[in-house]
Amino acid sequence: MEEQDGVLDSPTGWVATHVRRYLASDGESGHIWYGKPTLLLTTRGRKSGSLRRTGLIYGEDQGNCVIVGSNGGSDHHPHWYLNLLAEPRVRVQVAAEVFEAVAREAEGEERARLWEAMTAIFPQYKSYRKKTDRKIPVIVLEPQGPARA
């Protein structure tokens, strides 16, 4: 993924404000959002080719970050999820640490285990699942290059 010049932040106002605060402080303000850990995810737009950035709650598992494509329980997948299906190479920022990663969808037993871990972090995911018939994706972000600390 190329440099971050020209990255488009989420069009959702409060998310864009969160992202700007996170970036300006290297995550010191924003990494923990209402008591939940958040990261910044940059994907490549599947139609535009532009870089797109959003903030998401995350968990950790075996050196990987885990995120959930809940979209608030909407019947539609979030755009960032559709983008990473088209191009799984992403950029992640956790606090001040920025790294490249490859995204993949968790399946089977791994998905079940990670879903439980993520609902422990953010219990609202359980109610989101009841609002939609779509399978809410659980995504694993596997860092590329040197191992994360």
Accessible surface in RSA format (square Angstrom, percent):
REM  Atomic radii and reference values for relative SASA: ProtOr
REM  Chains: A
REM  Algorithm: Lee & Richards
REM  Probe-radius: 1.40
REM  Slices: 20
REM RES _ NUM      All-atoms   Total-Side   Main-Chain    Non-polar    All polar
REM                ABS   REL    ABS   REL    ABS   REL    ABS   REL    ABS   REL
RES MET A   1    56.48  29.2   2.69   1.8  53.79 128.1  12.84  10.9  43.64  57.8
RES GLU A   2   119.06  68.4 106.08  80.3  12.98  30.9  38.29  74.1  80.76  65.9
RES GLU A   3   132.60  76.1 125.37  94.9   7.23  17.2  54.36 105.1  78.25  63.9
RES GLN A   4    53.36  29.8  45.24  33.1   8.12  19.3  38.88  82.8  14.48  11.0
RES ASP A   5   133.35  93.4 110.52 110.0  22.83  54.0  40.03  94.2  93.33  93.1
RES GLY A   6    66.77  82.3   0.00   N/A  66.77  82.3  41.81 114.7  24.96  55.9
RES VAL A   7    19.68  12.9   0.50   0.5  19.17  46.2   0.50   0.4  19.17  52.0
RES LEU A   8    82.25  45.8  79.72  57.0   2.52   6.3  81.55  57.3   0.70   1.9
RES ASP A   9    41.83  29.3  21.39  21.3  20.44  48.3   8.05  18.9  33.78  33.7
RES SER A  10    17.07  14.4   8.40  11.2   8.67  20.0   6.99  14.9  10.08  14.1
RES PRO A  11   136.95  99.8  98.75  90.0  38.20 138.9 110.20  91.0  26.74 166.2
RES THR A  12    64.09  45.6  57.45  58.2   6.64  15.8  34.04  45.7  30.05  45.4
RES GLY A  13    50.50  62.3   0.00   N/A  50.50  62.3  40.14 110.2  10.36  23.2
RES TRP A  14   154.42  62.0 141.54  68.5  12.88  30.3 128.81  68.7  25.62  41.6
RES VAL A  15    15.57  10.2  15.53  14.1   0.04   0.1  15.57  13.5   0.00   0.0
RES ALA A  16    11.79  10.8  11.79  18.2   0.00   0.0  11.79  16.6   0.00   0.0
RES THR A  17    66.62  47.4  65.87  66.8   0.74   1.8  49.60  66.6  17.01  25.7
RES HIS A  18     8.84   4.8   8.54   5.9   0.30   0.8   4.48   4.6   4.35   5.1
RES VAL A  19     0.00   0.0   0.00   0.0   0.00   0.0   0.00   0.0   0.00   0.0
RES ARG A  20   133.28  56.0 128.64  65.6   4.64  11.0  61.78  84.4  71.50  43.3
RES ARG A  21    99.22  41.7  92.26  47.0   6.96  16.6  52.75  72.1  46.46  28.2
RES TYR A  22     0.00   0.0   0.00   0.0   0.00   0.0   0.00   0.0   0.00   0.0
RES LEU A  23    61.66  34.3  46.85  33.5  14.81  37.2  47.17  33.1  14.49  39.0
RES ALA A  24    95.66  88.0  49.71  76.7  45.95 104.5  62.60  88.2  33.07  87.6
RES SER A  25    35.77  30.2  19.70  26.3  16.07  37.0  29.82  63.5   5.95   8.3
RES ASP A  26    86.58  60.6  81.61  81.2   4.97  11.8  13.51  31.8  73.07  72.9
RES GLY A  27     1.66   2.0   0.00   N/A   1.66   2.0   0.04   0.1   1.62   3.6
RES GLU A  28   165.21  94.8 128.49  97.2  36.72  87.4  49.19  95.2 116.01  94.7
RES SER A  29    44.35  37.5  37.47  50.0   6.88  15.8  30.97  66.0  13.37  18.7
RES GLY A  30     5.52   6.8   0.00   N/A   5.52   6.8   0.95   2.6   4.57  10.2
RES HIS A  31    37.52  20.5  37.52  26.1   0.00   0.0  27.64  28.5   9.88  11.5
RES ILE A  32   103.31  58.8  82.66  61.6  20.65  49.8  82.66  59.5  20.65  56.0
RES TRP A  33    56.58  22.7  53.98  26.1   2.61   6.1  49.16  26.2   7.43  12.0
RES TYR A  34   185.03  86.4 148.92  84.7  36.11  94.0 114.95  86.4  70.08  86.4
RES GLY A  35    61.15  75.4   0.00   N/A  61.15  75.4  30.14  82.7  31.00  69.4
RES LYS A  36    53.17  25.9  53.17  32.6   0.00   0.0  13.39  12.0  39.78  42.4
RES PRO A  37    32.38  23.6  32.38  29.5   0.00   0.0  32.38  26.7   0.00   0.0
RES THR A  38     3.08   2.2   3.08   3.1   0.00   0.0   3.08   4.1   0.00   0.0
RES LEU A  39     0.00   0.0   0.00   0.0   0.00   0.0   0.00   0.0   0.00   0.0
RES LEU A  40     2.87   1.6   2.09   1.5   0.78   2.0   2.09   1.5   0.78   2.1
RES LEU A  41     0.77   0.4   0.00   0.0   0.77   1.9   0.00   0.0   0.77   2.1
RES THR A  42     3.27   2.3   3.27   3.3   0.00   0.0   0.00   0.0   3.27   4.9
RES THR A  43     0.79   0.6   0.79   0.8   0.00   0.0   0.35   0.5   0.43   0.7
RES ARG A  44    62.27  26.1  61.84  31.5   0.44   1.0  30.20  41.3  32.07  19.4
RES GLY A  45     7.22   8.9   0.00   N/A   7.22   8.9   3.95  10.8   3.27   7.3
RES ARG A  46    86.42  36.3  49.08  25.0  37.34  88.9  26.78  36.6  59.63  36.1
RES LYS A  47   185.36  90.4 145.66  89.4  39.69  94.5  99.31  89.4  86.05  91.7
RES SER A  48    65.88  55.7  25.59  34.1  40.30  92.8  36.45  77.6  29.43  41.2
RES GLY A  49    32.52  40.1   0.00   N/A  32.52  40.1  24.71  67.8   7.81  17.5
RES SER A  50    38.48  32.5  29.62  39.5   8.87  20.4  12.79  27.2  25.69  36.0
RES LEU A  51     9.72   5.4   6.91   4.9   2.81   7.1   6.91   4.9   2.81   7.6
RES ARG A  52    92.08  38.7  90.62  46.2   1.46   3.5  27.87  38.1  64.21  38.9
RES ARG A  53    28.30  11.9  25.66  13.1   2.64   6.3   3.53   4.8  24.77  15.0
RES THR A  54    19.49  13.9  19.49  19.8   0.00   0.0   9.92  13.3   9.57  14.5
RES GLY A  55    15.44  19.0   0.00   N/A  15.44  19.0   1.64   4.5  13.80  30.9
RES LEU A  56    28.56  15.9  24.16  17.3   4.40  11.1  28.49  20.0   0.07   0.2
RES ILE A  57    18.01  10.3  12.96   9.7   5.05  12.2  12.96   9.3   5.05  13.7
RES TYR A  58     7.07   3.3   7.07   4.0   0.00   0.0   1.62   1.2   5.46   6.7
RES GLY A  59     6.29   7.8   0.00   N/A   6.29   7.8   6.29  17.3   0.00   0.0
RES GLU A  60   111.14  63.8  76.34  57.8  34.79  82.8  25.20  48.7  85.94  70.2
RES ASP A  61    24.44  17.1  19.94  19.9   4.50  10.6   5.54  13.0  18.91  18.9
RES GLN A  62   157.39  88.0 110.85  81.0  46.54 110.8  52.39 111.5 105.00  79.6
RES GLY A  63    44.69  55.1   0.00   N/A  44.69  55.1  32.69  89.7  12.00  26.9
RES ASN A  64    24.38  16.8  24.38  23.6   0.00   0.0   0.08   0.2  24.30  23.5
RES CYS A  65     0.00   0.0   0.00   0.0   0.00   0.0   0.00   0.0   0.00   0.0
RES VAL A  66     2.66   1.8   2.66   2.4   0.00   0.0   2.66   2.3   0.00   0.0
RES ILE A  67     0.02   0.0   0.02   0.0   0.00   0.0   0.02   0.0   0.00   0.0
RES VAL A  68     6.34   4.2   0.00   0.0   6.34  15.3   0.00   0.0   6.34  17.2
RES GLY A  69     0.17   0.2   0.00   N/A   0.17   0.2   0.17   0.5   0.00   0.0
RES SER A  70    10.83   9.2  10.26  13.7   0.58   1.3   0.00   0.0  10.83  15.2
RES ASN A  71    65.66  45.3  45.04  43.5  20.62  49.7  10.71  25.8  54.95  53.1
RES GLY A  72    33.71  41.6   0.00   N/A  33.71  41.6  22.46  61.6  11.25  25.2
RES GLY A  73     3.00   3.7   0.00   N/A   3.00   3.7   0.06   0.2   2.94   6.6
RES SER A  74    39.94  33.8  26.86  35.8  13.09  30.1  29.62  63.1  10.32  14.5
RES ASP A  75    99.62  69.8  79.35  79.0  20.27  47.9  25.54  60.1  74.08  73.9
RES HIS A  76   135.08  73.8 132.19  91.9   2.88   7.4  86.77  89.4  48.30  56.2
RES HIS A  77    55.22  30.2  46.75  32.5   8.47  21.7  24.41  25.2  30.81  35.8
RES PRO A  78    10.32   7.5   7.64   7.0   2.68   9.8  10.32   8.5   0.00   0.0
RES HIS A  79   130.81  71.5 127.67  88.7   3.14   8.0  92.64  95.5  38.17  44.4
RES TRP A  80    26.84  10.8  23.54  11.4   3.29   7.7  19.20  10.2   7.64  12.4
RES TYR A  81    13.45   6.3  13.45   7.7   0.00   0.0   0.85   0.6  12.60  15.5
RES LEU A  82    52.25  29.1  49.72  35.6   2.54   6.4  50.03  35.1   2.22   6.0
RES ASN A  83     5.83   4.0   5.83   5.6   0.00   0.0   0.00   0.0   5.83   5.6
RES LEU A  84     4.82   2.7   3.46   2.5   1.36   3.4   3.46   2.4   1.36   3.7
RES LEU A  85   100.11  55.8  71.15  50.9  28.96  72.8  73.88  51.9  26.23  70.6
RES ALA A  86    67.03  61.6  27.23  42.0  39.80  90.5  38.50  54.2  28.53  75.6
RES GLU A  87    37.89  21.8  37.86  28.6   0.03   0.1  13.30  25.7  24.59  20.1
RES PRO A  88    51.97  37.9  51.97  47.4   0.00   0.0  51.97  42.9   0.00   0.0
RES ARG A  89   140.31  58.9 140.31  71.5   0.00   0.0  48.39  66.1  91.92  55.7
RES VAL A  90     0.15   0.1   0.00   0.0   0.15   0.4   0.00   0.0   0.15   0.4
RES ARG A  91    21.44   9.0  21.18  10.8   0.26   0.6   4.22   5.8  17.22  10.4
RES VAL A  92     0.14   0.1   0.00   0.0   0.14   0.3   0.14   0.1   0.00   0.0
RES GLN A  93    15.52   8.7  14.83  10.8   0.69   1.6   4.05   8.6  11.47   8.7
RES VAL A  94    12.09   8.0  10.63   9.6   1.46   3.5  10.63   9.2   1.46   3.9
RES ALA A  95    33.59  30.9  33.59  51.8   0.00   0.0  33.59  47.3   0.00   0.0
RES ALA A  96    64.47  59.3  45.44  70.1  19.03  43.3  45.67  64.3  18.80  49.8
RES GLU A  97    70.08  40.2  59.55  45.1  10.53  25.1  42.65  82.5  27.43  22.4
RES VAL A  98    80.10  52.7  51.44  46.6  28.66  69.1  51.44  44.7  28.66  77.7
RES PHE A  99    23.12  11.6  15.84   9.8   7.28  18.9  23.12  14.0   0.00   0.0
RES GLU A 100    60.01  34.5  57.82  43.7   2.19   5.2  48.36  93.5  11.64   9.5
RES ALA A 101     1.22   1.1   0.00   0.0   1.22   2.8   0.00   0.0   1.22   3.2
RES VAL A 102    45.78  30.1  45.75  41.4   0.03   0.1  45.75  39.7   0.03   0.1
RES ALA A 103     6.48   6.0   0.00   0.0   6.48  14.7   0.00   0.0   6.48  17.2
RES ARG A 104    87.34  36.7  80.89  41.2   6.45  15.4  54.74  74.8  32.60  19.8
RES GLU A 105    47.93  27.5  30.95  23.4  16.99  40.4  11.24  21.7  36.69  30.0
RES ALA A 106     0.04   0.0   0.00   0.0   0.04   0.1   0.04   0.1   0.00   0.0
RES GLU A 107    96.27  55.3  86.53  65.5   9.73  23.2  54.86 106.1  41.41  33.8
RES GLY A 108    56.46  69.6   0.00   N/A  56.46  69.6  45.14 123.9  11.32  25.4
RES GLU A 109   160.24  92.0 147.73 111.8  12.51  29.8  64.07 123.9  96.17  78.5
RES GLU A 110    47.38  27.2  40.88  30.9   6.50  15.5  24.96  48.3  22.42  18.3
RES ARG A 111    27.95  11.7  27.95  14.2   0.00   0.0   7.54  10.3  20.41  12.4
RES ALA A 112    57.40  52.8  50.91  78.6   6.49  14.8  56.39  79.4   1.01   2.7
RES ARG A 113   110.44  46.4 100.52  51.2   9.92  23.6  73.10  99.9  37.35  22.6
RES LEU A 114     3.02   1.7   3.02   2.2   0.00   0.0   3.02   2.1   0.00   0.0
RES TRP A 115     5.21   2.1   5.21   2.5   0.00   0.0   4.87   2.6   0.34   0.6
RES GLU A 116   100.50  57.7  96.22  72.8   4.28  10.2  47.40  91.7  53.10  43.4
RES ALA A 117    50.51  46.4  39.10  60.3  11.42  26.0  48.28  68.0   2.23   5.9
RES MET A 118     1.66   0.9   1.66   1.1   0.00   0.0   0.18   0.2   1.49   2.0
RES THR A 119     3.85   2.7   1.40   1.4   2.45   5.8   0.15   0.2   3.69   5.6
RES ALA A 120    82.68  76.0  47.77  73.7  34.91  79.4  59.27  83.5  23.41  62.0
RES ILE A 121    48.19  27.4  40.15  29.9   8.05  19.4  46.29  33.3   1.90   5.1
RES PHE A 122    23.55  11.8  23.55  14.6   0.00   0.0  23.55  14.3   0.00   0.0
RES PRO A 123    74.50  54.3  69.56  63.4   4.94  18.0  69.70  57.5   4.80  29.8
RES GLN A 124    83.98  47.0  80.29  58.7   3.69   8.8  35.23  75.0  48.75  37.0
RES TYR A 125    10.15   4.7  10.15   5.8   0.00   0.0   2.99   2.2   7.16   8.8
RES LYS A 126    98.19  47.9  97.14  59.6   1.05   2.5  43.80  39.4  54.38  57.9
RES SER A 127    55.22  46.7  52.81  70.5   2.41   5.6  43.69  93.0  11.53  16.2
RES TYR A 128    46.33  21.6  46.33  26.4   0.00   0.0  18.04  13.6  28.28  34.9
RES ARG A 129   113.26  47.6 108.08  55.1   5.18  12.3  32.58  44.5  80.68  48.9
RES LYS A 130   178.95  87.3 140.85  86.4  38.10  90.7  93.03  83.7  85.92  91.5
RES LYS A 131   134.33  65.5 100.97  62.0  33.36  79.4  72.14  64.9  62.19  66.2
RES THR A 132    14.17  10.1   0.34   0.3  13.83  33.0   3.81   5.1  10.37  15.7
RES ASP A 133   154.31 108.1 119.92 119.4  34.39  81.3  41.55  97.8 112.76 112.5
RES ARG A 134    35.30  14.8  18.50   9.4  16.80  40.0  28.84  39.4   6.46   3.9
RES LYS A 135   112.01  54.6  93.41  57.3  18.60  44.3  77.72  70.0  34.29  36.5
RES ILE A 136     0.98   0.6   0.00   0.0   0.98   2.4   0.00   0.0   0.98   2.7
RES PRO A 137     0.32   0.2   0.32   0.3   0.00   0.0   0.32   0.3   0.00   0.0
RES VAL A 138     0.00   0.0   0.00   0.0   0.00   0.0   0.00   0.0   0.00   0.0
RES ILE A 139     0.09   0.0   0.09   0.1   0.00   0.0   0.09   0.1   0.00   0.0
RES VAL A 140     2.84   1.9   2.84   2.6   0.00   0.0   2.84   2.5   0.00   0.0
RES LEU A 141     0.00   0.0   0.00   0.0   0.00   0.0   0.00   0.0   0.00   0.0
RES GLU A 142    53.20  30.5  53.20  40.2   0.00   0.0  11.61  22.5  41.58  33.9
RES PRO A 143    29.51  21.5  11.91  10.9  17.61  64.0  11.91   9.8  17.61 109.4
RES GLN A 144    84.89  47.5  73.30  53.6  11.59  27.6  26.03  55.4  58.85  44.6
RES GLY A 145    66.32  81.8   0.00   N/A  66.32  81.8  33.41  91.7  32.91  73.7
RES PRO A 146   128.26  93.5 106.54  97.1  21.71  78.9 119.03  98.3   9.23  57.4
RES ALA A 147    99.69  91.7  63.75  98.4  35.95  81.8  71.78 101.1  27.91  73.9
RES ARG A 148    42.92  18.0  16.53   8.4  26.39  62.8   8.46  11.6  34.46  20.9
RES ALA A 149   146.05 134.3  72.25 111.5  73.79 167.9 111.24 156.7  34.80  92.2
END  Absolute sums over single chains surface
CHAIN  1 A     7869.7       6054.7       1815.0       4371.4       3498.2
END  Absolute sums over all chains
TOTAL          7869.7       6054.7       1815.0       4371.4       3498.2
